[in-house]
Amino acid sequence: MKIDVLTLFPEMFDGVFGASILGKAKEKGIVSLEAINFRAYSGNKHNTVDDYPYGGGGGMVLKPEPVFAAVEDLKIDENVRPRVILMCPQGSQFTQQKAEELAKEQHLVLICGHYEGYDERIREHLVTDELSIGDYVLTGGEVPAMVVIDSVVRLLQGVLGNETSAVTDSYSTGLLEHPHYTRPAEFRGWGVPDVLISGHHANIEVWRREQSLLRTLQRRPDLLKQAELTDKERKWLAAKKRQETHNQGE
């Protein structure tokens, strides 16, 4: 996969692209990561990439010329149409499902904005997607772009040491992940659930599924509306919900 980031602050990506999972994926040749300063495409002697908005108002707006020029100058395989993603608060919410969708692409281009916003012609005629990582405003699109890249790259084959890790992550199954334990078996009087050290793999899987369902019920019940559940699991959840309601009423 090839990922290009258009930004006014490419130095922000140096550590992110060279460390941890992303750094290893880059070393293995699984992904190509590059941050490009689109100020170099300003086309004027002052390297200006923003201007006052037509119609008046506060703030500055990113001009279309440098962004279009930067995208059009990218090395693009003639057989591959890249997904050009605008990072902005108005975009659709980034989810695990979107990460899994983008992980199937061969080329991603992420545009990081600053100032008041983008010239609307960038949205209308250049980008294919607009993404937001949450309902809050940041100083620029760099941190959101890092979030998207990290989430997508870890899903690529060969990136994680354990290929099942990404599959069982929270949200990948539509539910929150079950609790985890490791050695020692007892710590400060707190033990590990017996089922996990029983060696009975079928029982362990049942326990993990139930814990995942229970944790989702307690922390993110909204996710259960779209989760793929069996009739047995729905009845089990209903019983747990009644039990919790009863306990709260005591």
KOLTOR-647315 format. One record per residue (C-alpha): residue in three letters; y, z, x; residue number from 1. Coordinates in Angstrom, 3 decimals. Layout:
N
<res->Ala	y->Y	z->Z	x->X	n->NUM>
...
This chain:
250
<res->Met	y->0.000	z->0.000	x->0.000	n->1>
<res->Lys	y->3.551	z->-0.729	x->1.101	n->2>
<res->Ile	y->6.373	z->1.608	x->0.037	n->3>
<res->Asp	y->10.026	z->0.889	x->0.777	n->4>
<res->Val	y->12.807	z->3.339	x->-0.037	n->5>
<res->Leu	y->16.397	z->2.172	x->-0.343	n->6>
<res->Thr	y->18.695	z->5.060	x->0.466	n->7>
<res->Leu	y->22.027	z->5.990	x->2.016	n->8>
<res->Phe	y->20.296	z->8.804	x->3.937	n->9>
<res->Pro	y->17.134	z->7.412	x->5.579	n->10>
<res->Glu	y->17.050	z->10.350	x->8.005	n->11>
<res->Met	y->16.016	z->12.583	x->5.112	n->12>
<res->Phe	y->12.620	z->10.865	x->5.088	n->13>
<res->Asp	y->11.793	z->11.207	x->8.795	n->14>
<res->Gly	y->9.965	z->14.517	x->8.501	n->15>
<res->Val	y->8.391	z->13.752	x->5.144	n->16>
<res->Phe	y->6.921	z->10.419	x->6.238	n->17>
<res->Gly	y->5.628	z->11.799	x->9.532	n->18>
<res->Ala	y->3.979	z->15.052	x->8.465	n->19>
<res->Ser	y->1.033	z->16.364	x->6.494	n->20>
<res->Ile	y->-0.851	z->14.041	x->4.125	n->21>
<res->Leu	y->1.754	z->11.263	x->4.224	n->22>
<res->Gly	y->1.791	z->11.253	x->8.011	n->23>
<res->Lys	y->-2.001	z->11.050	x->8.190	n->24>
<res->Ala	y->-2.115	z->8.269	x->5.581	n->25>
<res->Lys	y->0.421	z->6.336	x->7.625	n->26>
<res->Glu	y->-1.556	z->6.859	x->10.844	n->27>
<res->Lys	y->-4.731	z->5.600	x->9.166	n->28>
<res->Gly	y->-2.927	z->2.460	x->8.037	n->29>
<res->Ile	y->-3.548	z->3.256	x->4.370	n->30>
<res->Val	y->0.140	z->3.118	x->3.552	n->31>
<res->Ser	y->3.280	z->1.662	x->5.102	n->32>
<res->Leu	y->6.346	z->3.866	x->4.575	n->33>
<res->Glu	y->9.870	z->2.770	x->5.392	n->34>
<res->Ala	y->13.317	z->4.108	x->4.516	n->35>
<res->Ile	y->16.079	z->1.499	x->4.564	n->36>
<res->Asn	y->19.799	z->2.229	x->4.554	n->37>
<res->Phe	y->21.246	z->-0.178	x->2.001	n->38>
<res->Arg	y->24.739	z->0.499	x->3.320	n->39>
<res->Ala	y->23.869	z->-2.145	x->5.916	n->40>
<res->Tyr	y->23.999	z->-4.674	x->3.069	n->41>
<res->Ser	y->27.479	z->-3.718	x->1.856	n->42>
<res->Gly	y->28.934	z->-7.063	x->2.941	n->43>
<res->Asn	y->32.367	z->-5.617	x->3.771	n->44>
<res->Lys	y->33.973	z->-4.261	x->6.930	n->45>
<res->His	y->34.256	z->-0.742	x->5.557	n->46>
<res->Asn	y->30.548	z->-0.596	x->4.564	n->47>
<res->Thr	y->31.565	z->0.417	x->1.048	n->48>
<res->Val	y->28.714	z->0.594	x->-1.460	n->49>
<res->Asp	y->30.540	z->2.168	x->-4.395	n->50>
<res->Asp	y->33.665	z->1.556	x->-6.463	n->51>
<res->Tyr	y->35.630	z->2.957	x->-9.384	n->52>
<res->Pro	y->34.129	z->2.314	x->-12.826	n->53>
<res->Tyr	y->35.647	z->-0.304	x->-15.104	n->54>
<res->Gly	y->37.293	z->1.353	x->-18.055	n->55>
<res->Gly	y->38.263	z->4.422	x->-16.067	n->56>
<res->Gly	y->36.593	z->7.790	x->-15.822	n->57>
<res->Gly	y->35.557	z->10.186	x->-13.092	n->58>
<res->Gly	y->33.202	z->9.500	x->-10.231	n->59>
<res->Met	y->32.153	z->6.389	x->-8.368	n->60>
<res->Val	y->29.529	z->3.788	x->-9.262	n->61>
<res->Leu	y->27.086	z->2.056	x->-6.918	n->62>
<res->Lys	y->27.919	z->-1.619	x->-6.560	n->63>
<res->Pro	y->25.228	z->-4.190	x->-7.359	n->64>
<res->Glu	y->25.645	z->-6.403	x->-4.260	n->65>
<res->Pro	y->24.187	z->-4.109	x->-1.572	n->66>
<res->Val	y->21.246	z->-2.998	x->-3.727	n->67>
<res->Phe	y->20.306	z->-6.541	x->-4.743	n->68>
<res->Ala	y->20.711	z->-7.774	x->-1.154	n->69>
<res->Ala	y->18.565	z->-4.984	x->0.265	n->70>
<res->Val	y->15.722	z->-5.627	x->-2.182	n->71>
<res->Glu	y->15.873	z->-9.375	x->-1.654	n->72>
<res->Asp	y->15.701	z->-8.901	x->2.129	n->73>
<res->Leu	y->12.447	z->-6.926	x->1.980	n->74>
<res->Lys	y->9.271	z->-8.425	x->3.361	n->75>
<res->Ile	y->7.444	z->-9.232	x->0.153	n->76>
<res->Asp	y->4.046	z->-10.886	x->-0.082	n->77>
<res->Glu	y->4.514	z->-14.021	x->-2.155	n->78>
<res->Asn	y->1.348	z->-13.115	x->-4.078	n->79>
<res->Val	y->2.496	z->-9.558	x->-4.873	n->80>
<res->Arg	y->5.253	z->-8.627	x->-7.317	n->81>
<res->Pro	y->6.572	z->-5.215	x->-6.276	n->82>
<res->Arg	y->7.417	z->-2.468	x->-8.731	n->83>
<res->Val	y->11.119	z->-1.760	x->-8.194	n->84>
<res->Ile	y->11.758	z->1.804	x->-9.308	n->85>
<res->Leu	y->15.149	z->3.319	x->-9.983	n->86>
<res->Met	y->15.266	z->7.089	x->-9.519	n->87>
<res->Cys	y->17.665	z->8.416	x->-12.134	n->88>
<res->Pro	y->18.029	z->11.199	x->-14.749	n->89>
<res->Gln	y->17.910	z->8.608	x->-17.542	n->90>
<res->Gly	y->14.462	z->7.365	x->-16.560	n->91>
<res->Ser	y->11.180	z->8.167	x->-18.250	n->92>
<res->Gln	y->9.596	z->11.410	x->-17.122	n->93>
<res->Phe	y->7.315	z->11.098	x->-14.125	n->94>
<res->Thr	y->3.788	z->12.291	x->-14.915	n->95>
<res->Gln	y->0.379	z->12.360	x->-13.270	n->96>
<res->Gln	y->-0.599	z->9.417	x->-15.442	n->97>
<res->Lys	y->2.343	z->7.413	x->-14.085	n->98>
<res->Ala	y->1.332	z->8.373	x->-10.538	n->99>
<res->Glu	y->-2.184	z->7.086	x->-11.188	n->100>
<res->Glu	y->-0.720	z->3.854	x->-12.581	n->101>
<res->Leu	y->1.550	z->3.313	x->-9.571	n->102>
<res->Ala	y->-1.296	z->4.096	x->-7.150	n->103>
<res->Lys	y->-2.930	z->0.848	x->-8.274	n->104>
<res->Glu	y->0.034	z->-1.216	x->-7.073	n->105>
<res->Gln	y->0.294	z->-2.889	x->-3.672	n->106>
<res->His	y->4.062	z->-2.611	x->-3.165	n->107>
<res->Leu	y->6.554	z->-0.060	x->-4.447	n->108>
<res->Val	y->10.311	z->-0.141	x->-3.913	n->109>
<res->Leu	y->12.198	z->3.063	x->-4.754	n->110>
<res->Ile	y->15.990	z->3.007	x->-5.083	n->111>
<res->Cys	y->17.850	z->6.279	x->-4.490	n->112>
<res->Gly	y->21.312	z->6.499	x->-5.976	n->113>
<res->His	y->24.293	z->8.762	x->-5.503	n->114>
<res->Tyr	y->27.713	z->9.197	x->-7.070	n->115>
<res->Glu	y->28.219	z->8.785	x->-10.819	n->116>
<res->Gly	y->25.527	z->6.183	x->-11.342	n->117>
<res->Tyr	y->24.475	z->2.569	x->-10.909	n->118>
<res->Asp	y->26.127	z->-0.644	x->-11.976	n->119>
<res->Glu	y->24.235	z->-1.496	x->-15.173	n->120>
<res->Arg	y->23.271	z->-4.935	x->-13.848	n->121>
<res->Ile	y->20.943	z->-3.218	x->-11.386	n->122>
<res->Arg	y->19.044	z->-1.729	x->-14.323	n->123>
<res->Glu	y->19.055	z->-4.914	x->-16.348	n->124>
<res->His	y->18.158	z->-7.510	x->-13.745	n->125>
<res->Leu	y->16.519	z->-5.875	x->-10.734	n->126>
<res->Val	y->14.372	z->-2.846	x->-11.510	n->127>
<res->Thr	y->11.037	z->-2.734	x->-13.311	n->128>
<res->Asp	y->10.907	z->1.045	x->-13.867	n->129>
<res->Glu	y->13.291	z->3.982	x->-14.171	n->130>
<res->Leu	y->11.860	z->7.398	x->-13.375	n->131>
<res->Ser	y->13.071	z->10.986	x->-13.593	n->132>
<res->Ile	y->11.244	z->14.040	x->-12.252	n->133>
<res->Gly	y->12.798	z->16.409	x->-14.764	n->134>
<res->Asp	y->15.661	z->17.245	x->-17.069	n->135>
<res->Tyr	y->18.150	z->18.306	x->-14.416	n->136>
<res->Val	y->20.604	z->16.582	x->-12.103	n->137>
<res->Leu	y->20.302	z->16.387	x->-8.315	n->138>
<res->Thr	y->22.788	z->15.132	x->-5.748	n->139>
<res->Gly	y->20.793	z->11.958	x->-5.190	n->140>
<res->Gly	y->17.504	z->10.173	x->-5.690	n->141>
<res->Glu	y->15.981	z->11.041	x->-2.311	n->142>
<res->Val	y->14.140	z->14.221	x->-3.309	n->143>
<res->Pro	y->12.753	z->12.639	x->-6.516	n->144>
<res->Ala	y->11.604	z->9.643	x->-4.470	n->145>
<res->Met	y->9.760	z->11.981	x->-2.100	n->146>
<res->Val	y->8.040	z->13.614	x->-5.078	n->147>
<res->Val	y->6.885	z->10.263	x->-6.444	n->148>
<res->Ile	y->5.684	z->9.016	x->-3.047	n->149>
<res->Asp	y->3.727	z->12.179	x->-2.264	n->150>
<res->Ser	y->2.119	z->12.165	x->-5.711	n->151>
<res->Val	y->1.125	z->8.495	x->-5.467	n->152>
<res->Val	y->-0.063	z->8.322	x->-1.854	n->153>
<res->Arg	y->-2.455	z->11.265	x->-2.180	n->154>
<res->Leu	y->-4.316	z->9.273	x->-4.837	n->155>
<res->Leu	y->-5.044	z->6.345	x->-2.517	n->156>
<res->Gln	y->-8.625	z->6.012	x->-1.342	n->157>
<res->Gly	y->-9.208	z->7.611	x->2.044	n->158>
<res->Val	y->-6.065	z->9.746	x->2.061	n->159>
<res->Leu	y->-7.598	z->13.087	x->1.049	n->160>
<res->Gly	y->-10.541	z->14.485	x->2.951	n->161>
<res->Asn	y->-12.274	z->15.394	x->-0.314	n->162>
<res->Glu	y->-12.110	z->12.432	x->-2.687	n->163>
<res->Thr	y->-12.793	z->14.672	x->-5.697	n->164>
<res->Ser	y->-9.682	z->16.798	x->-5.075	n->165>
<res->Ala	y->-7.284	z->14.380	x->-6.749	n->166>
<res->Val	y->-9.632	z->13.930	x->-9.703	n->167>
<res->Thr	y->-9.811	z->17.653	x->-10.491	n->168>
<res->Asp	y->-6.133	z->18.441	x->-9.895	n->169>
<res->Ser	y->-4.064	z->19.899	x->-12.698	n->170>
<res->Tyr	y->-2.924	z->17.174	x->-15.123	n->171>
<res->Ser	y->-5.395	z->14.581	x->-13.781	n->172>
<res->Thr	y->-7.862	z->15.611	x->-16.475	n->173>
<res->Gly	y->-5.124	z->16.304	x->-19.004	n->174>
<res->Leu	y->-5.620	z->20.044	x->-18.474	n->175>
<res->Leu	y->-4.494	z->22.646	x->-15.979	n->176>
<res->Glu	y->-6.930	z->23.272	x->-13.162	n->177>
<res->His	y->-9.373	z->26.183	x->-13.180	n->178>
<res->Pro	y->-8.906	z->29.204	x->-10.853	n->179>
<res->His	y->-10.106	z->28.980	x->-7.255	n->180>
<res->Tyr	y->-11.621	z->31.637	x->-4.980	n->181>
<res->Thr	y->-12.715	z->31.734	x->-1.347	n->182>
<res->Arg	y->-13.959	z->34.265	x->1.198	n->183>
<res->Pro	y->-14.014	z->37.235	x->1.343	n->184>
<res->Ala	y->-16.079	z->37.895	x->-1.766	n->185>
<res->Glu	y->-14.200	z->41.169	x->-2.220	n->186>
<res->Phe	y->-10.586	z->41.805	x->-1.281	n->187>
<res->Arg	y->-8.879	z->45.158	x->-1.890	n->188>
<res->Gly	y->-11.379	z->45.929	x->-4.610	n->189>
<res->Trp	y->-10.918	z->42.581	x->-6.357	n->190>
<res->Gly	y->-14.076	z->40.540	x->-6.559	n->191>
<res->Val	y->-14.997	z->36.948	x->-7.180	n->192>
<res->Pro	y->-16.530	z->36.049	x->-10.579	n->193>
<res->Asp	y->-20.315	z->36.399	x->-10.320	n->194>
<res->Val	y->-20.949	z->32.912	x->-11.646	n->195>
<res->Leu	y->-19.221	z->31.322	x->-8.627	n->196>
<res->Ile	y->-21.582	z->32.956	x->-6.156	n->197>
<res->Ser	y->-24.684	z->32.542	x->-8.304	n->198>
<res->Gly	y->-25.579	z->29.126	x->-6.914	n->199>
<res->His	y->-26.164	z->27.862	x->-10.461	n->200>
<res->His	y->-24.086	z->24.683	x->-10.439	n->201>
<res->Ala	y->-24.436	z->23.913	x->-14.140	n->202>
<res->Asn	y->-23.153	z->27.352	x->-15.083	n->203>
<res->Ile	y->-20.329	z->27.003	x->-12.569	n->204>
<res->Glu	y->-19.194	z->23.736	x->-14.142	n->205>
<res->Val	y->-19.254	z->25.314	x->-17.608	n->206>
<res->Trp	y->-17.212	z->28.277	x->-16.337	n->207>
<res->Arg	y->-14.677	z->26.008	x->-14.639	n->208>
<res->Arg	y->-14.236	z->23.890	x->-17.744	n->209>
<res->Glu	y->-13.759	z->26.947	x->-19.942	n->210>
<res->Gln	y->-11.267	z->28.460	x->-17.503	n->211>
<res->Ser	y->-9.364	z->25.189	x->-17.398	n->212>
<res->Leu	y->-9.202	z->25.118	x->-21.181	n->213>
<res->Leu	y->-8.165	z->28.770	x->-21.370	n->214>
<res->Arg	y->-5.469	z->28.427	x->-18.711	n->215>
<res->Thr	y->-4.059	z->25.379	x->-20.484	n->216>
<res->Leu	y->-4.066	z->27.245	x->-23.803	n->217>
<res->Gln	y->-2.186	z->30.161	x->-22.262	n->218>
<res->Arg	y->0.308	z->28.268	x->-20.098	n->219>
<res->Arg	y->0.699	z->24.717	x->-21.426	n->220>
<res->Pro	y->-0.716	z->24.554	x->-24.967	n->221>
<res->Asp	y->1.254	z->21.340	x->-25.541	n->222>
<res->Leu	y->-1.168	z->19.511	x->-23.229	n->223>
<res->Leu	y->-4.091	z->20.239	x->-25.551	n->224>
<res->Lys	y->-2.687	z->17.913	x->-28.193	n->225>
<res->Gln	y->-3.529	z->14.866	x->-26.078	n->226>
<res->Ala	y->-6.492	z->16.192	x->-24.099	n->227>
<res->Glu	y->-9.920	z->14.674	x->-24.650	n->228>
<res->Leu	y->-11.958	z->17.561	x->-26.064	n->229>
<res->Thr	y->-15.352	z->17.826	x->-27.685	n->230>
<res->Asp	y->-15.760	z->19.428	x->-31.102	n->231>
<res->Lys	y->-17.456	z->22.358	x->-29.394	n->232>
<res->Glu	y->-14.503	z->22.834	x->-27.067	n->233>
<res->Arg	y->-12.023	z->22.690	x->-29.940	n->234>
<res->Lys	y->-13.956	z->25.390	x->-31.808	n->235>
<res->Trp	y->-14.146	z->27.481	x->-28.619	n->236>
<res->Leu	y->-10.389	z->27.175	x->-28.148	n->237>
<res->Ala	y->-9.714	z->28.043	x->-31.770	n->238>
<res->Ala	y->-11.795	z->31.202	x->-31.390	n->239>
<res->Lys	y->-9.946	z->32.148	x->-28.195	n->240>
<res->Lys	y->-6.600	z->31.565	x->-29.879	n->241>
<res->Arg	y->-7.576	z->33.770	x->-32.827	n->242>
<res->Gln	y->-8.756	z->36.446	x->-30.406	n->243>
<res->Glu	y->-5.486	z->36.381	x->-28.465	n->244>
<res->Thr	y->-3.464	z->36.522	x->-31.689	n->245>
<res->His	y->-5.519	z->39.502	x->-32.836	n->246>
<res->Asn	y->-5.054	z->41.279	x->-29.495	n->247>
<res->Gln	y->-1.299	z->40.739	x->-29.607	n->248>
<res->Gly	y->-1.155	z->42.194	x->-33.103	n->249>
<res->Glu	y->-2.856	z->45.431	x->-32.118	n->250>
